[in-house]
Amino acid sequence: RQELKLTGAKIGCLDSACGACTVHIDGKAVRSCSLLALQANGRKVTTVEGVADEDKLHPIQQAMINHGAIECGFCTSGMVHFFPEHDEAWIFPDGRYILGDAVWEVKDFYTGKSEFSNERAQKLINEIGKFSKNDAAFTEDWIRKFRDKIKSTYAVYRFTGPEEWGEKDPLEELYDDPKNGLDPRWKGMTVGELAYDIFESPELRTLFLRAFPTSNGLLPEDAKNQLLEVAAKQLGVRSEEV
């Protein structure tokens, strides 16, 4: 990500919840914070930088520009990767959209867009009633209630590894070898969960998470140095040995 300057995919929640890190792996939308490089070995990985056809933007990218569906722009690449795989998403009266199991705040995205079905969206709105942004029904409880109805449209989800492709996960071999000292519980954890499980010190957990690439793709030097110093102290070694 840093060396190739492909900084479009963003680090958001580190917990497979927000979808900002979504990329395509062999054409399938995947939350990359839940997938290790080893698990993607030999696959075709497409980041948002590879979505356009040379100088021509993908229709999704162009639609987002035309209709101002950007807001702060941090999660935009994740949404771009969701839409090409699934042409169904839902719009609600207050301007929120449900994509898989995540609610995104994006205004006026569907206006005049024939690629996506306003009719489908209206049908769902009629079924569930009109919820305001502050209505308690428009929360996780609502999402759980309608999860079965929309699960066929899921693209962005917590990805667990190559077993999703019906193949053996290369991580299994690492965990099977006791010499590697890997805790089996770590296998299904996200980066955020690992930080809390591995590091005892809250300070070290925070620095570990801060050391992940920022939105511009560069590792914060101060965070890296602090992380090394604290880790070295906790491990009883010199920082250059960490």
N, C-alpha and C positions, 0 to 999 in steps of 0.2 A: 504493500500500500504506500509506504513512504518512499522506497527506492524507485519505484516505477511512477511515482507522482499520480497514482490513481486514487484521489482523495474524495471521490464522490460519495461513496458509502460512508455513513457517519456512525460513530459510537454514540448510542443514546442511553438505554437503560442497562445494558449489559446483562439483561435477564430475559431476553427473547420476548419481550412484551410490546415494545413500541414499534418495531419494524423499520426503524431508520437505517439499519445496517443491511437491509435486504439486497441480495444479488441474485442472479440466475446461475444455477449450476445445472448444466445439461438442459437448459431451458426451463428449469423448475425454480420457482421463487423460494428462496431459502433465507432464513435469518442467520446471517453469517457469524453472529456472536456465539451461536450454539454449535458451530462446526469448526473443527481444527483443520489446519492445512493438510495434515496427513489424511484426513477423511475425504478431502477433495482431490487427492492426488490422481492424476490421469483424467480428470473431468474438465469440461469446458466451463470456465468461470467468466461470466459477463457482468461487468460493473456498469454503472450508468454511462460511463464514458464510451461504452461500446454499443449503446442502444441505437444511436443515430445511424443512418445509412450514408456514410461519408459526410458530405456537407448538408444533407437533408435530415432534419429532425424527425424522430419517430412521431407518428400522429398524436400519441399521448403527450409527448413533450410539447408539441406545438399547441395542443389544446390547453395545456396548463398555462402557457404563455398568453394565449388569446383571451382566456377567461380569468386571468389573475389568480390562479389557484396556487399561489406560492407561499404567501404569508412570510414567515421568517426564512423559509427555504431549507431548514436543517433536515427535515424528513422527506423532502421532495423526491430524492433519488429512490427512497424506499417505495413511495407510491408509484413512481414510474415503473418499477419492477413488478409491482403487484398487478397493475392493470393489463399489460400485454398478455398475461397468462389467463386472467379471468375477466370476462367482459361484464360481469355482474357486480355491482356495488349498490349501496342504498343511500338515498338522500332523504333527509328528514326536514320537517317544516322549519326548524331553527337553523338549518344550514350545516348540520353535522352529518357525517357519513359513517356507515359501519363497513369496515373492510375486514372480513374474517372475524376475529374476536376483538378488534381494536376500534375505538371511536376516534375519528380524526376531525378536526375543526378546519374545514376548507369552505370558502364562500363561493357561490355561483359557478361551481365547476361544470355543472351539467347544462347550463344555459345554451340551448341551440346545438347540443352535441348529439348527432344521430348515432354515434358509435355505441352509446350506452342507452339503456331503455328507461326513459322517464315513466313509461307505463308500468313497468315492473316496480319501480320505486313507489309510484302512487298507489299501486295495489297493496303493497306492504304497509304504507302509511295508513290506508283505510282499514286494514286489518287490526293494527295495533292502537289506533286512535291517534289523536294529535297530542304529542308530548312537548312541553316547553323545555328549554334548556335546564331549568331548575326543578323539573318534575322528578320526584324520587323514582318514578317508574322507568325513567330513561337512564338507568344505571346498570350495574352488573347483574342485578336481579332480572332486569329486562333482557339483557344479553343472554343469560342462561336459559331463559324461557324460550327464546327464539333460536337458540344455537342449532338445534336439530333442523330447523327450517332452512337455514342458510349454510349448513356445514358442507354441502356439495360445492360451494363457491370458495371454500378456503384455499388460499395460496400461501399466505404468510402465516407460519405457524412455528412452534418450537420444533426445530429439526434435531433428530436424535442420531443421525449417522447413516452410513451406506446401507444399513439394513432396510431403510426405506426403499432402496432400489432392489431389495431382495438379495443383497450380497453380504459377505462377512465383513464386519467392521474391522479395519486394520488396527484399531485401538485395542481390540480384544487380545491380540498377541502381546501387546505391551503390558496389559493388566494381568495376563495369565502368567507372566514371568515374574516370580517373587523377587528376583534380583533388582527389578526396577523400583520396588518399594512404593507402588502406586495403590492408593486406597480405592477399592472397587466402588465406593460411594461417589467418587469424583466423576465417574464415567458419564453420568447424566446431568452433571451440574453445569451451570452457565458460569461465565467469568465472575460475575458478581457474587454468586454463591460460593465459588472457589475461594475468593478473597476472604470471605467470612469463615470458611472452614479451615483454611490452611494457616492463616496468620492470627496469632493470639492478640497482638497489640492492635487496638482500634486505629492508632496512628499509622501503623504499617499497612493496614487494610486500605485506609484512605489514600496513602501514597501509591500503593499498588494500582488502585483504580485510576488515579491521576496520571499514572505513567502510560496509560493507553493513548493511542494517537488522538489528537484533538481534531477539530473540524478542518484544520488546514493540513492535516496529515503529518504534522511534526511532533516528535516527542518533546514535551516541555523539559528543557535541560535542568531547571531547578528541581522539578519533581523527580527526575531520574536520579540526580545526585543525592537528594534527600532519601529517596527510597533505598539506594545502595548503602548509605550510611546507617540508616535504621536497621536494615536487614543484616548488615555486617555485625552490628552491635548485638542484635538478637541471636545471631548464629555464632558469635564469638570468633569471627575471622576478620581479615582486612577487607575493605570495600572492593578492592580490585579482584578479590577471590570470589565474590558473589556472582 
